[in-house]
């Protein structure tokens, strides 16, 4: 499995080798040793979520308050989605930027988002399944959302899709409103949390090394 950090610090893409044969195929879509070797700590999994989405469904942009936060390791075992990582951390050198990674059941890539990063995706196929390994349990009081159509974020979605949003996502505040309310995560606080992970959960080395 190949681990590659994206242009937004704290966001990673994981690309596993796929082994096909006459029966089908085999792959490892999460490898704790590869993850820890790349990030310097082991992923704590407190909750595993799964969503099934119609074509055109957009979920996001979501994140959880830091401290605590909620990191996510995201995988698409069926269908295809465009997965979007948004840097919402005040003070980050990449604040306001986003990256898009296609997750599907062909290449089997996964994306990891550190605490404080926003997450969204759009389903490109009917019945697309997205599975999330989450570092913390869902806590409604700490959950936040910013509008996917906020011009300041400038997120783009495929023109051939009719967007389908939940009532909550459709009524979400803008980035400017969240900034004024002091509800965006702080980059320095996020960095301290990441360092605490590396200190308290040291990474096991890969066997080949």
C-alpha positions in Angstrom: 0.0 0.0 0.0 1.3 3.5 -0.9 0.6 6.4 1.4 0.9 9.9 0.0 0.3 13.2 1.9 -1.9 15.6 0.0 -1.2 19.3 -0.5 -3.2 20.0 2.7 -1.1 19.0 5.7 -2.8 16.2 7.7 -4.7 14.8 4.7 -3.4 11.5 3.2 -4.3 9.2 0.3 -3.8 5.5 0.6 -3.6 3.4 -2.6 -3.6 -0.4 -2.1 -2.4 -3.0 -4.6 -5.2 -5.1 -6.0 -4.7 -8.8 -6.7 -7.1 -10.1 -9.3 -7.6 -13.7 -10.3 -10.2 -15.9 -11.9 -12.3 -15.8 -8.7 -12.4 -12.0 -8.4 -9.9 -9.8 -6.5 -8.2 -9.3 -3.1 -6.9 -6.2 -1.5 -6.1 -4.7 2.0 -7.9 -1.4 2.2 -6.5 -0.5 5.6 -3.1 -1.5 7.0 -2.3 -0.2 10.5 1.4 -0.6 10.1 1.5 1.4 6.8 -0.7 4.1 8.3 1.5 4.4 11.4 4.7 4.4 9.4 3.4 7.3 7.4 1.8 9.4 10.1 3.8 8.5 13.2 1.0 7.0 15.3 -1.7 4.3 15.1 -5.2 5.2 14.2 -7.6 4.9 17.1 -11.0 3.6 15.8 -13.9 4.6 18.2 -16.7 4.2 15.6 -17.2 2.9 12.1 -19.9 4.5 10.0 -21.3 3.7 6.6 -23.5 5.7 4.3 -25.4 4.7 1.1 -26.1 7.5 -1.3 -28.1 8.1 -4.5 -26.3 9.6 -7.5 -26.0 13.3 -6.9 -26.1 13.2 -3.1 -23.7 15.7 -1.5 -22.8 15.1 2.1 -20.8 17.8 3.9 -18.9 19.9 4.6 -18.6 18.4 8.1 -16.1 18.4 11.0 -16.1 18.2 14.8 -14.9 20.7 17.3 -11.2 20.5 18.4 -10.2 19.6 21.0 -11.4 16.0 20.7 -12.3 16.4 17.0 -12.9 13.4 14.8 -10.3 12.1 12.3 -11.7 9.9 9.5 -10.3 7.2 7.3 -12.7 7.1 4.3 -13.2 4.3 1.8 -15.7 3.5 -1.0 -16.3 -0.2 -1.3 -19.1 0.1 -3.8 -19.9 2.7 -6.5 -17.9 6.0 -6.8 -17.6 9.3 -5.1 -15.6 12.5 -5.3 -14.2 12.9 -1.8 -13.4 16.5 -0.8 -10.9 17.6 2.0 -11.3 21.2 3.1 -8.8 23.0 5.3 -10.9 24.9 7.9 -8.1 25.5 10.4 -7.6 29.1 11.3 -3.9 30.0 10.9 -3.2 27.0 8.6 -0.9 27.9 5.6 -3.5 26.1 3.4 -6.6 27.6 5.1 -9.6 27.6 2.7 -8.0 25.3 0.2 -9.5 21.9 -0.8 -8.4 18.7 -2.5 -10.5 16.2 -4.4 -9.8 12.5 -4.6 -12.0 10.0 -6.5 -12.8 7.0 -4.3 -14.3 4.0 -6.1 -14.6 0.2 -6.2 -12.0 0.1 -9.1 -8.8 1.6 -7.7 -9.9 1.2 -4.0 -8.1 4.4 -2.8 -8.8 5.7 0.7 -8.4 9.1 2.3 -7.4 10.1 5.8 -8.5 13.4 7.3 -6.9 14.7 10.5 -9.0 16.4 13.2 -10.0 19.9 12.1 -10.3 19.2 8.4 -13.6 19.5 6.7 -15.0 16.5 4.8 -17.6 16.3 2.0 -18.3 14.0 -1.0 -20.7 13.7 -3.9 -22.0 10.3 -5.1 -21.2 9.7 -8.8 -23.2 6.4 -9.0 -26.4 5.1 -7.6 -26.1 3.3 -4.3 -22.6 4.4 -3.6 -21.3 3.2 -0.3 -18.8 5.1 1.9 -17.3 3.6 5.0 -15.6 5.8 7.6 -13.2 4.7 10.4 -13.7 7.5 13.0 -11.2 8.4 15.8 -14.0 9.6 18.1 -17.7 8.7 18.5 -20.4 11.0 17.0 -21.2 13.8 19.4 -24.0 16.1 18.1 -23.0 19.0 20.3 -19.5 19.1 18.7 -20.6 18.5 15.1 -20.2 21.5 12.6 -21.1 22.1 9.0 -20.3 24.8 6.4 -22.3 25.2 3.3 -21.0 23.3 0.2 -22.0 26.2 -2.0 -20.2 28.9 -0.1 -18.4 31.0 -2.8 -15.5 31.5 -0.5 -14.7 27.8 -0.6 -15.3 27.6 -4.3 -16.0 23.9 -4.3 -17.0 22.6 -7.7 -19.3 19.7 -8.4 -20.0 17.8 -11.6 -22.3 19.7 -14.0 -24.2 16.6 -15.0 -25.5 15.9 -11.5 -28.5 17.3 -9.8 -27.3 18.1 -6.2 -29.3 16.4 -3.4 -28.6 17.8 0.1 -30.0 17.2 3.5 -32.0 20.0 5.2 -29.2 20.6 7.6 -26.5 20.8 4.9 -28.7 23.0 2.7 -29.2 25.5 5.6 -25.6 25.5 6.7 -23.8 28.7 7.5 -21.0 30.2 5.4 -17.3 30.2 6.3 -17.4 33.9 7.1 -20.3 33.4 9.5 -18.5 30.5 11.3 -15.3 32.6 11.5 -17.2 35.5 13.1 -18.8 33.1 15.6 -15.4 31.6 16.5 -16.5 28.1 15.5 -13.7 27.2 13.2 -10.8 25.0 14.5 -7.5 26.6 15.4 -4.5 25.3 13.5 -2.1 25.6 16.5 -4.5 23.6 18.7 -4.8 21.0 15.9 -1.1 20.7 15.7 -0.8 20.1 19.4 -3.4 17.4 19.1 -1.5 15.7 16.3 1.8 15.9 18.3 0.0 14.3 21.3 -1.0 11.4 19.0 2.6 10.8 18.1 3.8 11.0 21.7 1.1 8.8 23.3 0.6 6.3 20.4 4.1 5.6 19.0 4.2 4.1 15.6 5.1 0.4 15.1 7.7 0.1 12.3 7.0 -2.0 9.2 8.3 -5.5 9.4 10.4 -5.0 6.2 12.4 -2.3 7.9 
